[in-house]
Amino acid sequence: MPWTAEHYPPAMQNLPLLVRLKAIAIANALVAERMEEGRAIRIAIAKAKQWAYRDTT
């Protein structure tokens, strides 16, 4: 079952809302490509943080 804004992994609980939504989208895409859920969650959180906190200078 895909994750949603209301149903997401506990590891995403403390992320700011926009970062969490991005991580959910990334994780769902990775799982759809048959990646193991735990690995997809870790990668999605890291990529979402990079997306949110990217250096814009």
All heavy atoms as atom14 arrays in JSON, in Angstrom:
{
  "sequence": "MPWTAEHYPPAMQNLPLLVRLKAIAIANALVAERMEEGRAIRIAIAKAKQWAYRDTT",
  "atom14_mask": [
    [1, 1, 1, 1, 1, 1, 1, 1, 0, 0, 0, 0, 0, 0],
    [1, 1, 1, 1, 1, 1, 1, 0, 0, 0, 0, 0, 0, 0],
    [1, 1, 1, 1, 1, 1, 1, 1, 1, 1, 1, 1, 1, 1],
    [1, 1, 1, 1, 1, 1, 1, 0, 0, 0, 0, 0, 0, 0],
    [1, 1, 1, 1, 1, 0, 0, 0, 0, 0, 0, 0, 0, 0],
    [1, 1, 1, 1, 1, 1, 1, 1, 1, 0, 0, 0, 0, 0],
    [1, 1, 1, 1, 1, 1, 1, 1, 1, 1, 0, 0, 0, 0],
    [1, 1, 1, 1, 1, 1, 1, 1, 1, 1, 1, 1, 0, 0],
    [1, 1, 1, 1, 1, 1, 1, 0, 0, 0, 0, 0, 0, 0],
    [1, 1, 1, 1, 1, 1, 1, 0, 0, 0, 0, 0, 0, 0],
    [1, 1, 1, 1, 1, 0, 0, 0, 0, 0, 0, 0, 0, 0],
    [1, 1, 1, 1, 1, 1, 1, 1, 0, 0, 0, 0, 0, 0],
    [1, 1, 1, 1, 1, 1, 1, 1, 1, 0, 0, 0, 0, 0],
    [1, 1, 1, 1, 1, 1, 1, 1, 0, 0, 0, 0, 0, 0],
    [1, 1, 1, 1, 1, 1, 1, 1, 0, 0, 0, 0, 0, 0],
    [1, 1, 1, 1, 1, 1, 1, 0, 0, 0, 0, 0, 0, 0],
    [1, 1, 1, 1, 1, 1, 1, 1, 0, 0, 0, 0, 0, 0],
    [1, 1, 1, 1, 1, 1, 1, 1, 0, 0, 0, 0, 0, 0],
    [1, 1, 1, 1, 1, 1, 1, 0, 0, 0, 0, 0, 0, 0],
    [1, 1, 1, 1, 1, 1, 1, 1, 1, 1, 1, 0, 0, 0],
    [1, 1, 1, 1, 1, 1, 1, 1, 0, 0, 0, 0, 0, 0],
    [1, 1, 1, 1, 1, 1, 1, 1, 1, 0, 0, 0, 0, 0],
    [1, 1, 1, 1, 1, 0, 0, 0, 0, 0, 0, 0, 0, 0],
    [1, 1, 1, 1, 1, 1, 1, 1, 0, 0, 0, 0, 0, 0],
    [1, 1, 1, 1, 1, 0, 0, 0, 0, 0, 0, 0, 0, 0],
    [1, 1, 1, 1, 1, 1, 1, 1, 0, 0, 0, 0, 0, 0],
    [1, 1, 1, 1, 1, 0, 0, 0, 0, 0, 0, 0, 0, 0],
    [1, 1, 1, 1, 1, 1, 1, 1, 0, 0, 0, 0, 0, 0],
    [1, 1, 1, 1, 1, 0, 0, 0, 0, 0, 0, 0, 0, 0],
    [1, 1, 1, 1, 1, 1, 1, 1, 0, 0, 0, 0, 0, 0],
    [1, 1, 1, 1, 1, 1, 1, 0, 0, 0, 0, 0, 0, 0],
    [1, 1, 1, 1, 1, 0, 0, 0, 0, 0, 0, 0, 0, 0],
    [1, 1, 1, 1, 1, 1, 1, 1, 1, 0, 0, 0, 0, 0],
    [1, 1, 1, 1, 1, 1, 1, 1, 1, 1, 1, 0, 0, 0],
    [1, 1, 1, 1, 1, 1, 1, 1, 0, 0, 0, 0, 0, 0],
    [1, 1, 1, 1, 1, 1, 1, 1, 1, 0, 0, 0, 0, 0],
    [1, 1, 1, 1, 1, 1, 1, 1, 1, 0, 0, 0, 0, 0],
    [1, 1, 1, 1, 0, 0, 0, 0, 0, 0, 0, 0, 0, 0],
    [1, 1, 1, 1, 1, 1, 1, 1, 1, 1, 1, 0, 0, 0],
    [1, 1, 1, 1, 1, 0, 0, 0, 0, 0, 0, 0, 0, 0],
    [1, 1, 1, 1, 1, 1, 1, 1, 0, 0, 0, 0, 0, 0],
    [1, 1, 1, 1, 1, 1, 1, 1, 1, 1, 1, 0, 0, 0],
    [1, 1, 1, 1, 1, 1, 1, 1, 0, 0, 0, 0, 0, 0],
    [1, 1, 1, 1, 1, 0, 0, 0, 0, 0, 0, 0, 0, 0],
    [1, 1, 1, 1, 1, 1, 1, 1, 0, 0, 0, 0, 0, 0],
    [1, 1, 1, 1, 1, 0, 0, 0, 0, 0, 0, 0, 0, 0],
    [1, 1, 1, 1, 1, 1, 1, 1, 1, 0, 0, 0, 0, 0],
    [1, 1, 1, 1, 1, 0, 0, 0, 0, 0, 0, 0, 0, 0],
    [1, 1, 1, 1, 1, 1, 1, 1, 1, 0, 0, 0, 0, 0],
    [1, 1, 1, 1, 1, 1, 1, 1, 1, 0, 0, 0, 0, 0],
    [1, 1, 1, 1, 1, 1, 1, 1, 1, 1, 1, 1, 1, 1],
    [1, 1, 1, 1, 1, 0, 0, 0, 0, 0, 0, 0, 0, 0],
    [1, 1, 1, 1, 1, 1, 1, 1, 1, 1, 1, 1, 0, 0],
    [1, 1, 1, 1, 1, 1, 1, 1, 1, 1, 1, 0, 0, 0],
    [1, 1, 1, 1, 1, 1, 1, 1, 0, 0, 0, 0, 0, 0],
    [1, 1, 1, 1, 1, 1, 1, 0, 0, 0, 0, 0, 0, 0],
    [1, 1, 1, 1, 1, 1, 1, 0, 0, 0, 0, 0, 0, 0]
  ],
  "atom14_positions": [
    [[0.85, -1.18, 0.0], [0.0, 0.0, 0.0], [0.89, 1.24, 0.0], [1.79, 1.36, 0.84], [-0.88, -0.03, 1.25], [-1.75, 1.18, 1.4], [-2.98, 0.97, 2.67], [-2.19, 1.8, 4.01], [0.0, 0.0, 0.0], [0.0, 0.0, 0.0], [0.0, 0.0, 0.0], [0.0, 0.0, 0.0], [0.0, 0.0, 0.0], [0.0, 0.0, 0.0]],
    [[0.64, 2.18, -0.89], [1.46, 3.39, -0.93], [1.25, 4.24, 0.33], [0.18, 4.23, 0.93], [0.96, 4.14, -2.16], [0.0, 3.27, -2.85], [-0.35, 2.13, -1.94], [0.0, 0.0, 0.0], [0.0, 0.0, 0.0], [0.0, 0.0, 0.0], [0.0, 0.0, 0.0], [0.0, 0.0, 0.0], [0.0, 0.0, 0.0], [0.0, 0.0, 0.0]],
    [[2.3, 4.97, 0.68], [2.2, 5.86, 1.83], [1.48, 7.13, 1.41], [1.5, 7.52, 0.24], [3.6, 6.2, 2.35], [4.27, 5.02, 2.97], [3.9, 4.36, 4.1], [5.44, 4.34, 2.49], [4.76, 3.32, 4.37], [5.71, 3.28, 3.38], [6.28, 4.51, 1.4], [6.78, 2.42, 3.23], [7.34, 3.65, 1.23], [7.58, 2.62, 2.14]],
    [[0.87, 7.78, 2.38], [0.13, 9.03, 2.14], [0.53, 10.05, 3.2], [1.31, 9.73, 4.12], [-1.39, 8.8, 2.23], [-1.72, 8.44, 3.59], [-1.86, 7.71, 1.28], [0.0, 0.0, 0.0], [0.0, 0.0, 0.0], [0.0, 0.0, 0.0], [0.0, 0.0, 0.0], [0.0, 0.0, 0.0], [0.0, 0.0, 0.0], [0.0, 0.0, 0.0]],
    [[-0.05, 11.24, 3.1], [0.23, 12.28, 4.1], [-0.28, 11.88, 5.48], [0.24, 12.34, 6.49], [-0.41, 13.59, 3.66], [0.0, 0.0, 0.0], [0.0, 0.0, 0.0], [0.0, 0.0, 0.0], [0.0, 0.0, 0.0], [0.0, 0.0, 0.0], [0.0, 0.0, 0.0], [0.0, 0.0, 0.0], [0.0, 0.0, 0.0], [0.0, 0.0, 0.0]],
    [[-1.29, 11.01, 5.53], [-1.83, 10.57, 6.81], [-1.23, 9.24, 7.28], [-1.27, 8.93, 8.46], [-3.36, 10.39, 6.72], [-4.12, 11.68, 6.49], [-4.09, 12.12, 5.03], [-4.04, 11.26, 4.14], [-4.12, 13.33, 4.79], [0.0, 0.0, 0.0], [0.0, 0.0, 0.0], [0.0, 0.0, 0.0], [0.0, 0.0, 0.0], [0.0, 0.0, 0.0]],
    [[-0.71, 8.47, 6.36], [-0.14, 7.16, 6.68], [1.26, 7.09, 6.07], [1.42, 6.96, 4.86], [-1.02, 6.06, 6.08], [-0.43, 4.69, 6.22], [-0.38, 4.02, 7.42], [0.16, 3.87, 5.32], [0.2, 2.85, 7.24], [0.55, 2.74, 5.97], [0.0, 0.0, 0.0], [0.0, 0.0, 0.0], [0.0, 0.0, 0.0], [0.0, 0.0, 0.0]],
    [[2.27, 7.23, 6.94], [3.65, 7.26, 6.47], [4.52, 6.54, 7.49], [4.11, 6.31, 8.62], [4.13, 8.7, 6.25], [3.84, 9.62, 7.41], [4.71, 9.69, 8.49], [2.69, 10.4, 7.44], [4.45, 10.52, 9.56], [2.43, 11.23, 8.51], [3.3, 11.29, 9.56], [3.04, 12.11, 10.62], [0.0, 0.0, 0.0], [0.0, 0.0, 0.0]],
    [[5.74, 6.17, 7.09], [6.63, 5.46, 8.0], [6.99, 6.3, 9.24], [7.13, 7.53, 9.13], [7.88, 5.19, 7.16], [7.43, 5.33, 5.76], [6.32, 6.32, 5.76], [0.0, 0.0, 0.0], [0.0, 0.0, 0.0], [0.0, 0.0, 0.0], [0.0, 0.0, 0.0], [0.0, 0.0, 0.0], [0.0, 0.0, 0.0], [0.0, 0.0, 0.0]],
    [[7.15, 5.67, 10.38], [7.53, 6.4, 11.6], [8.82, 7.2, 11.44], [8.98, 8.25, 12.06], [7.7, 5.29, 12.64], [6.86, 4.17, 12.16], [6.91, 4.25, 10.66], [0.0, 0.0, 0.0], [0.0, 0.0, 0.0], [0.0, 0.0, 0.0], [0.0, 0.0, 0.0], [0.0, 0.0, 0.0], [0.0, 0.0, 0.0], [0.0, 0.0, 0.0]],
    [[9.72, 6.76, 10.6], [10.98, 7.48, 10.4], [10.76, 8.87, 9.81], [11.63, 9.74, 9.92], [11.9, 6.68, 9.48], [0.0, 0.0, 0.0], [0.0, 0.0, 0.0], [0.0, 0.0, 0.0], [0.0, 0.0, 0.0], [0.0, 0.0, 0.0], [0.0, 0.0, 0.0], [0.0, 0.0, 0.0], [0.0, 0.0, 0.0], [0.0, 0.0, 0.0]],
    [[9.6, 9.11, 9.21], [9.31, 10.41, 8.6], [8.53, 11.33, 9.53], [8.22, 12.46, 9.18], [8.53, 10.21, 7.3], [9.28, 9.48, 6.23], [8.26, 9.31, 4.76], [9.33, 8.32, 3.72], [0.0, 0.0, 0.0], [0.0, 0.0, 0.0], [0.0, 0.0, 0.0], [0.0, 0.0, 0.0], [0.0, 0.0, 0.0], [0.0, 0.0, 0.0]],
    [[8.24, 10.87, 10.73], [7.38, 11.59, 11.66], [7.88, 12.99, 12.0], [7.09, 13.93, 12.1], [7.24, 10.77, 12.94], [6.37, 11.41, 13.99], [6.19, 10.53, 15.2], [6.74, 9.44, 15.27], [5.44, 10.98, 16.16], [0.0, 0.0, 0.0], [0.0, 0.0, 0.0], [0.0, 0.0, 0.0], [0.0, 0.0, 0.0], [0.0, 0.0, 0.0]],
    [[9.17, 13.16, 12.19], [9.69, 14.45, 12.64], [10.13, 15.37, 11.51], [10.67, 16.44, 11.77], [10.85, 14.23, 13.62], [10.36, 13.58, 14.9], [9.28, 13.89, 15.38], [11.15, 12.67, 15.43], [0.0, 0.0, 0.0], [0.0, 0.0, 0.0], [0.0, 0.0, 0.0], [0.0, 0.0, 0.0], [0.0, 0.0, 0.0], [0.0, 0.0, 0.0]],
    [[9.87, 14.98, 10.28], [10.23, 15.84, 9.16], [9.21, 16.96, 9.02], [8.02, 16.76, 9.28], [10.24, 15.03, 7.85], [11.28, 13.94, 7.7], [11.04, 13.16, 6.41], [12.67, 14.51, 7.72], [0.0, 0.0, 0.0], [0.0, 0.0, 0.0], [0.0, 0.0, 0.0], [0.0, 0.0, 0.0], [0.0, 0.0, 0.0], [0.0, 0.0, 0.0]],
    [[9.65, 18.15, 8.6], [8.68, 19.21, 8.3], [7.72, 18.72, 7.21], [8.08, 17.87, 6.38], [9.56, 20.36, 7.79], [10.92, 20.07, 8.32], [11.03, 18.58, 8.4], [0.0, 0.0, 0.0], [0.0, 0.0, 0.0], [0.0, 0.0, 0.0], [0.0, 0.0, 0.0], [0.0, 0.0, 0.0], [0.0, 0.0, 0.0], [0.0, 0.0, 0.0]],
    [[6.52, 19.25, 7.19], [5.46, 18.75, 6.31], [5.9, 18.65, 4.84], [5.72, 17.6, 4.21], [4.21, 19.61, 6.42], [3.05, 19.19, 5.52], [2.6, 17.77, 5.86], [1.92, 20.17, 5.63], [0.0, 0.0, 0.0], [0.0, 0.0, 0.0], [0.0, 0.0, 0.0], [0.0, 0.0, 0.0], [0.0, 0.0, 0.0], [0.0, 0.0, 0.0]],
    [[6.45, 19.72, 4.28], [6.82, 19.68, 2.86], [7.91, 18.65, 2.58], [7.89, 17.98, 1.56], [7.26, 21.06, 2.38], [6.14, 22.09, 2.28], [6.69, 23.44, 1.82], [5.04, 21.63, 1.35], [0.0, 0.0, 0.0], [0.0, 0.0, 0.0], [0.0, 0.0, 0.0], [0.0, 0.0, 0.0], [0.0, 0.0, 0.0], [0.0, 0.0, 0.0]],
    [[8.86, 18.53, 3.49], [9.93, 17.55, 3.34], [9.33, 16.14, 3.45], [9.69, 15.25, 2.67], [11.04, 17.75, 4.38], [12.14, 16.72, 4.23], [11.62, 19.16, 4.27], [0.0, 0.0, 0.0], [0.0, 0.0, 0.0], [0.0, 0.0, 0.0], [0.0, 0.0, 0.0], [0.0, 0.0, 0.0], [0.0, 0.0, 0.0], [0.0, 0.0, 0.0]],
    [[8.41, 15.94, 4.37], [7.76, 14.64, 4.53], [6.98, 14.27, 3.26], [7.06, 13.14, 2.78], [6.81, 14.65, 5.71], [6.17, 13.29, 5.93], [5.14, 13.26, 7.05], [5.59, 13.98, 8.22], [4.85, 14.89, 8.86], [3.63, 15.16, 8.47], [5.33, 15.49, 9.93], [0.0, 0.0, 0.0], [0.0, 0.0, 0.0], [0.0, 0.0, 0.0]],
    [[6.24, 15.22, 2.69], [5.47, 14.93, 1.48], [6.39, 14.56, 0.32], [6.08, 13.65, -0.45], [4.6, 16.13, 1.12], [3.48, 16.46, 2.11], [2.77, 17.74, 1.71], [2.51, 15.3, 2.24], [0.0, 0.0, 0.0], [0.0, 0.0, 0.0], [0.0, 0.0, 0.0], [0.0, 0.0, 0.0], [0.0, 0.0, 0.0], [0.0, 0.0, 0.0]],
    [[7.52, 15.25, 0.22], [8.48, 14.91, -0.84], [9.07, 13.53, -0.59], [9.21, 12.73, -1.52], [9.59, 15.98, -0.87], [10.58, 15.81, -1.98], [9.94, 16.09, -3.32], [10.99, 16.19, -4.42], [10.38, 16.48, -5.72], [0.0, 0.0, 0.0], [0.0, 0.0, 0.0], [0.0, 0.0, 0.0], [0.0, 0.0, 0.0], [0.0, 0.0, 0.0]],
    [[9.42, 13.23, 0.66], [9.97, 11.92, 1.0], [8.96, 10.81, 0.71], [9.33, 9.74, 0.21], [10.39, 11.88, 2.48], [0.0, 0.0, 0.0], [0.0, 0.0, 0.0], [0.0, 0.0, 0.0], [0.0, 0.0, 0.0], [0.0, 0.0, 0.0], [0.0, 0.0, 0.0], [0.0, 0.0, 0.0], [0.0, 0.0, 0.0], [0.0, 0.0, 0.0]],
    [[7.7, 11.05, 0.99], [6.65, 10.06, 0.7], [6.58, 9.8, -0.79], [6.52, 8.64, -1.24], [5.29, 10.54, 1.24], [5.29, 10.5, 2.77], [4.14, 9.72, 0.67], [4.12, 11.23, 3.42], [0.0, 0.0, 0.0], [0.0, 0.0, 0.0], [0.0, 0.0, 0.0], [0.0, 0.0, 0.0], [0.0, 0.0, 0.0], [0.0, 0.0, 0.0]],
    [[6.61, 10.85, -1.59], [6.55, 10.69, -3.05], [7.75, 9.91, -3.56], [7.61, 9.01, -4.4], [6.48, 12.06, -3.71], [0.0, 0.0, 0.0], [0.0, 0.0, 0.0], [0.0, 0.0, 0.0], [0.0, 0.0, 0.0], [0.0, 0.0, 0.0], [0.0, 0.0, 0.0], [0.0, 0.0, 0.0], [0.0, 0.0, 0.0], [0.0, 0.0, 0.0]],
    [[8.93, 10.24, -3.06], [10.15, 9.54, -3.49], [10.1, 8.08, -3.07], [10.39, 7.18, -3.86], [11.41, 10.24, -2.93], [11.55, 11.64, -3.54], [12.66, 9.4, -3.2], [12.59, 12.52, -2.84], [0.0, 0.0, 0.0], [0.0, 0.0, 0.0], [0.0, 0.0, 0.0], [0.0, 0.0, 0.0], [0.0, 0.0, 0.0], [0.0, 0.0, 0.0]],
    [[9.73, 7.83, -1.82], [9.68, 6.45, -1.32], [8.67, 5.61, -2.1], [8.95, 4.47, -2.45], [9.33, 6.45, 0.17], [0.0, 0.0, 0.0], [0.0, 0.0, 0.0], [0.0, 0.0, 0.0], [0.0, 0.0, 0.0], [0.0, 0.0, 0.0], [0.0, 0.0, 0.0], [0.0, 0.0, 0.0], [0.0, 0.0, 0.0], [0.0, 0.0, 0.0]],
    [[7.51, 6.18, -2.39], [6.51, 5.45, -3.17], [7.04, 5.1, -4.56], [6.82, 3.99, -5.05], [5.22, 6.25, -3.29], [4.39, 6.2, -2.03], [4.47, 5.25, -1.25], [3.59, 7.22, -1.81], [0.0, 0.0, 0.0], [0.0, 0.0, 0.0], [0.0, 0.0, 0.0], [0.0, 0.0, 0.0], [0.0, 0.0, 0.0], [0.0, 0.0, 0.0]],
    [[7.76, 6.02, -5.17], [8.33, 5.75, -6.5], [9.39, 4.65, -6.42], [9.43, 3.77, -7.29], [8.93, 7.03, -7.07], [0.0, 0.0, 0.0], [0.0, 0.0, 0.0], [0.0, 0.0, 0.0], [0.0, 0.0, 0.0], [0.0, 0.0, 0.0], [0.0, 0.0, 0.0], [0.0, 0.0, 0.0], [0.0, 0.0, 0.0], [0.0, 0.0, 0.0]],
    [[10.22, 4.68, -5.4], [11.26, 3.66, -5.26], [10.66, 2.28, -5.01], [11.11, 1.28, -5.57], [12.23, 4.04, -4.15], [13.1, 5.27, -4.42], [13.87, 5.66, -3.17], [14.04, 5.03, -5.58], [0.0, 0.0, 0.0], [0.0, 0.0, 0.0], [0.0, 0.0, 0.0], [0.0, 0.0, 0.0], [0.0, 0.0, 0.0], [0.0, 0.0, 0.0]],
    [[9.64, 2.22, -4.18], [8.99, 0.94, -3.9], [8.29, 0.42, -5.17], [8.29, -0.78, -5.43], [8.01, 1.06, -2.71], [7.14, -0.17, -2.57], [8.78, 1.3, -1.42], [0.0, 0.0, 0.0], [0.0, 0.0, 0.0], [0.0, 0.0, 0.0], [0.0, 0.0, 0.0], [0.0, 0.0, 0.0], [0.0, 0.0, 0.0], [0.0, 0.0, 0.0]],
    [[7.72, 1.33, -5.95], [7.08, 0.93, -7.2], [8.09, 0.3, -8.16], [7.73, -0.53, -8.99], [6.4, 2.12, -7.86], [0.0, 0.0, 0.0], [0.0, 0.0, 0.0], [0.0, 0.0, 0.0], [0.0, 0.0, 0.0], [0.0, 0.0, 0.0], [0.0, 0.0, 0.0], [0.0, 0.0, 0.0], [0.0, 0.0, 0.0], [0.0, 0.0, 0.0]],
    [[9.35, 0.71, -8.02], [10.42, 0.14, -8.84], [11.02, -1.1, -8.18], [12.11, -1.52, -8.55], [11.5, 1.19, -9.09], [11.02, 2.34, -9.95], [12.06, 3.42, -10.14], [13.2, 3.28, -9.64], [11.73, 4.43, -10.77], [0.0, 0.0, 0.0], [0.0, 0.0, 0.0], [0.0, 0.0, 0.0], [0.0, 0.0, 0.0], [0.0, 0.0, 0.0]],
    [[10.34, -1.63, -7.18], [10.69, -2.88, -6.5], [11.89, -2.77, -5.54], [12.58, -3.75, -5.29], [10.91, -4.01, -7.49], [9.69, -4.32, -8.31], [9.9, -5.56, -9.13], [8.71, -5.87, -9.9], [7.74, -6.69, -9.49], [7.82, -7.26, -8.32], [6.71, -6.93, -10.25], [0.0, 0.0, 0.0], [0.0, 0.0, 0.0], [0.0, 0.0, 0.0]],
    [[12.12, -1.59, -5.01], [13.16, -1.45, -3.98], [12.57, -1.89, -2.64], [11.38, -1.68, -2.38], [13.65, -0.01, -3.9], [14.78, 0.18, -2.9], [15.45, 1.85, -2.87], [16.33, 1.86, -4.42], [0.0, 0.0, 0.0], [0.0, 0.0, 0.0], [0.0, 0.0, 0.0], [0.0, 0.0, 0.0], [0.0, 0.0, 0.0], [0.0, 0.0, 0.0]],
    [[13.39, -2.47, -1.8], [12.97, -2.89, -0.46], [12.54, -1.65, 0.34], [13.17, -0.6, 0.25], [14.16, -3.6, 0.21], [13.87, -4.18, 1.56], [14.17, -3.23, 2.68], [15.16, -2.5, 2.59], [13.38, -3.21, 3.65], [0.0, 0.0, 0.0], [0.0, 0.0, 0.0], [0.0, 0.0, 0.0], [0.0, 0.0, 0.0], [0.0, 0.0, 0.0]],
    [[11.45, -1.76, 1.09], [10.85, -0.61, 1.76], [11.8, 0.13, 2.69], [11.85, 1.36, 2.68], [9.6, -1.01, 2.53], [8.41, -1.28, 1.65], [7.14, -1.52, 2.45], [7.16, -1.46, 3.7], [6.12, -1.77, 1.79], [0.0, 0.0, 0.0], [0.0, 0.0, 0.0], [0.0, 0.0, 0.0], [0.0, 0.0, 0.0], [0.0, 0.0, 0.0]],
    [[12.54, -0.58, 3.51], [13.45, 0.07, 4.44], [14.5, 0.92, 3.74], [14.78, 2.06, 4.14], [0.0, 0.0, 0.0], [0.0, 0.0, 0.0], [0.0, 0.0, 0.0], [0.0, 0.0, 0.0], [0.0, 0.0, 0.0], [0.0, 0.0, 0.0], [0.0, 0.0, 0.0], [0.0, 0.0, 0.0], [0.0, 0.0, 0.0], [0.0, 0.0, 0.0]],
    [[15.05, 0.36, 2.69], [16.06, 1.1, 1.91], [15.42, 2.3, 1.21], [15.99, 3.39, 1.17], [16.72, 0.17, 0.9], [17.84, 0.82, 0.15], [18.67, -0.2, -0.61], [19.82, 0.46, -1.18], [20.12, 0.45, -2.47], [19.38, -0.26, -3.31], [21.17, 1.09, -2.92], [0.0, 0.0, 0.0], [0.0, 0.0, 0.0], [0.0, 0.0, 0.0]],
    [[14.23, 2.11, 0.66], [13.52, 3.19, -0.02], [13.24, 4.35, 0.93], [13.4, 5.52, 0.56], [12.23, 2.68, -0.63], [0.0, 0.0, 0.0], [0.0, 0.0, 0.0], [0.0, 0.0, 0.0], [0.0, 0.0, 0.0], [0.0, 0.0, 0.0], [0.0, 0.0, 0.0], [0.0, 0.0, 0.0], [0.0, 0.0, 0.0], [0.0, 0.0, 0.0]],
    [[12.86, 4.03, 2.15], [12.58, 5.07, 3.15], [13.83, 5.87, 3.46], [13.81, 7.1, 3.48], [11.98, 4.44, 4.43], [10.58, 3.89, 4.14], [11.96, 5.46, 5.57], [10.06, 2.99, 5.23], [0.0, 0.0, 0.0], [0.0, 0.0, 0.0], [0.0, 0.0, 0.0], [0.0, 0.0, 0.0], [0.0, 0.0, 0.0], [0.0, 0.0, 0.0]],
    [[14.94, 5.18, 3.69], [16.19, 5.88, 4.02], [16.64, 6.78, 2.88], [17.03, 7.94, 3.1], [17.28, 4.87, 4.38], [17.04, 4.16, 5.7], [18.22, 3.31, 6.14], [18.6, 2.3, 5.17], [18.07, 1.08, 5.09], [17.11, 0.73, 5.94], [18.49, 0.21, 4.19], [0.0, 0.0, 0.0], [0.0, 0.0, 0.0], [0.0, 0.0, 0.0]],
    [[16.59, 6.27, 1.67], [17.0, 7.06, 0.5], [16.05, 8.24, 0.32], [16.49, 9.37, 0.05], [17.05, 6.18, -0.76], [18.21, 5.19, -0.64], [17.16, 7.03, -2.02], [18.23, 4.13, -1.72], [0.0, 0.0, 0.0], [0.0, 0.0, 0.0], [0.0, 0.0, 0.0], [0.0, 0.0, 0.0], [0.0, 0.0, 0.0], [0.0, 0.0, 0.0]],
    [[14.75, 8.0, 0.45], [13.76, 9.05, 0.25], [13.94, 10.19, 1.25], [13.86, 11.37, 0.87], [12.36, 8.47, 0.36], [0.0, 0.0, 0.0], [0.0, 0.0, 0.0], [0.0, 0.0, 0.0], [0.0, 0.0, 0.0], [0.0, 0.0, 0.0], [0.0, 0.0, 0.0], [0.0, 0.0, 0.0], [0.0, 0.0, 0.0], [0.0, 0.0, 0.0]],
    [[14.21, 9.86, 2.5], [14.42, 10.91, 3.5], [15.66, 11.74, 3.16], [15.62, 12.97, 3.19], [14.53, 10.31, 4.91], [13.15, 9.77, 5.35], [15.05, 11.33, 5.92], [13.18, 8.95, 6.62], [0.0, 0.0, 0.0], [0.0, 0.0, 0.0], [0.0, 0.0, 0.0], [0.0, 0.0, 0.0], [0.0, 0.0, 0.0], [0.0, 0.0, 0.0]],
    [[16.73, 11.08, 2.8], [17.97, 11.79, 2.45], [17.76, 12.69, 1.24], [18.19, 13.86, 1.23], [19.09, 10.8, 2.19], [0.0, 0.0, 0.0], [0.0, 0.0, 0.0], [0.0, 0.0, 0.0], [0.0, 0.0, 0.0], [0.0, 0.0, 0.0], [0.0, 0.0, 0.0], [0.0, 0.0, 0.0], [0.0, 0.0, 0.0], [0.0, 0.0, 0.0]],
    [[17.1, 12.17, 0.21], [16.88, 12.95, -1.01], [15.91, 14.11, -0.77], [16.09, 15.2, -1.31], [16.34, 12.06, -2.14], [17.34, 11.06, -2.64], [18.52, 11.75, -3.3], [19.5, 10.75, -3.88], [20.68, 11.41, -4.43], [0.0, 0.0, 0.0], [0.0, 0.0, 0.0], [0.0, 0.0, 0.0], [0.0, 0.0, 0.0], [0.0, 0.0, 0.0]],
    [[14.9, 13.9, 0.05], [13.95, 14.96, 0.36], [14.63, 16.08, 1.14], [14.36, 17.26, 0.9], [12.77, 14.41, 1.14], [0.0, 0.0, 0.0], [0.0, 0.0, 0.0], [0.0, 0.0, 0.0], [0.0, 0.0, 0.0], [0.0, 0.0, 0.0], [0.0, 0.0, 0.0], [0.0, 0.0, 0.0], [0.0, 0.0, 0.0], [0.0, 0.0, 0.0]],
    [[15.52, 15.72, 2.06], [16.27, 16.74, 2.8], [17.18, 17.51, 1.86], [17.28, 18.74, 1.96], [17.08, 16.11, 3.92], [16.24, 15.68, 5.1], [17.11, 15.06, 6.19], [16.31, 14.66, 7.39], [17.14, 14.04, 8.44], [0.0, 0.0, 0.0], [0.0, 0.0, 0.0], [0.0, 0.0, 0.0], [0.0, 0.0, 0.0], [0.0, 0.0, 0.0]],
    [[17.84, 16.82, 0.94], [18.67, 17.51, -0.05], [17.82, 18.47, -0.87], [18.23, 19.6, -1.13], [19.35, 16.52, -0.98], [20.5, 15.76, -0.37], [21.06, 14.73, -1.34], [20.5, 14.42, -2.37], [22.22, 14.18, -0.98], [0.0, 0.0, 0.0], [0.0, 0.0, 0.0], [0.0, 0.0, 0.0], [0.0, 0.0, 0.0], [0.0, 0.0, 0.0]],
    [[16.65, 18.03, -1.29], [15.74, 18.86, -2.07], [15.33, 20.1, -1.29], [15.36, 21.21, -1.8], [14.52, 18.02, -2.44], [13.4, 18.81, -3.03], [13.29, 19.24, -4.31], [12.24, 19.26, -2.33], [12.1, 19.94, -4.45], [11.44, 19.97, -3.26], [11.79, 19.14, -1.02], [10.22, 20.55, -2.91], [10.59, 19.72, -0.68], [9.82, 20.41, -1.62]],
    [[14.98, 19.92, -0.03], [14.47, 21.02, 0.78], [15.55, 22.0, 1.2], [15.3, 23.2, 1.28], [13.78, 20.46, 2.03], [0.0, 0.0, 0.0], [0.0, 0.0, 0.0], [0.0, 0.0, 0.0], [0.0, 0.0, 0.0], [0.0, 0.0, 0.0], [0.0, 0.0, 0.0], [0.0, 0.0, 0.0], [0.0, 0.0, 0.0], [0.0, 0.0, 0.0]],
    [[16.73, 21.48, 1.49], [17.78, 22.32, 2.05], [18.92, 22.57, 1.06], [20.02, 22.86, 1.46], [18.32, 21.68, 3.33], [17.23, 21.4, 4.32], [16.95, 20.1, 4.73], [16.45, 22.42, 4.83], [15.93, 19.84, 5.64], [15.42, 22.18, 5.74], [15.18, 20.88, 6.14], [14.16, 20.64, 7.01], [0.0, 0.0, 0.0], [0.0, 0.0, 0.0]],
    [[18.6, 22.44, -0.23], [19.63, 22.64, -1.24], [20.2, 24.06, -1.16], [19.49, 25.01, -0.81], [19.07, 22.35, -2.63], [17.97, 23.29, -3.04], [17.28, 22.81, -4.29], [16.17, 23.67, -4.65], [14.95, 23.58, -4.15], [14.66, 22.67, -3.27], [14.0, 24.4, -4.51], [0.0, 0.0, 0.0], [0.0, 0.0, 0.0], [0.0, 0.0, 0.0]],
    [[21.44, 24.16, -1.49], [22.14, 25.44, -1.47], [21.7, 26.24, -2.68], [21.89, 25.81, -3.81], [23.64, 25.21, -1.46], [24.4, 26.51, -1.3], [23.8, 27.53, -0.94], [25.61, 26.48, -1.5], [0.0, 0.0, 0.0], [0.0, 0.0, 0.0], [0.0, 0.0, 0.0], [0.0, 0.0, 0.0], [0.0, 0.0, 0.0], [0.0, 0.0, 0.0]],
    [[21.1, 27.39, -2.46], [20.61, 28.2, -3.56], [21.51, 29.4, -3.85], [21.1, 30.33, -4.52], [19.19, 28.69, -3.28], [19.19, 29.42, -2.05], [18.22, 27.53, -3.2], [0.0, 0.0, 0.0], [0.0, 0.0, 0.0], [0.0, 0.0, 0.0], [0.0, 0.0, 0.0], [0.0, 0.0, 0.0], [0.0, 0.0, 0.0], [0.0, 0.0, 0.0]],
    [[22.73, 29.38, -3.32], [23.62, 30.52, -3.56], [24.4, 30.33, -4.83], [24.58, 29.3, -5.36], [24.6, 30.72, -2.4], [25.37, 29.54, -2.22], [23.86, 31.08, -1.14], [0.0, 0.0, 0.0], [0.0, 0.0, 0.0], [0.0, 0.0, 0.0], [0.0, 0.0, 0.0], [0.0, 0.0, 0.0], [0.0, 0.0, 0.0], [0.0, 0.0, 0.0]]
  ]
}
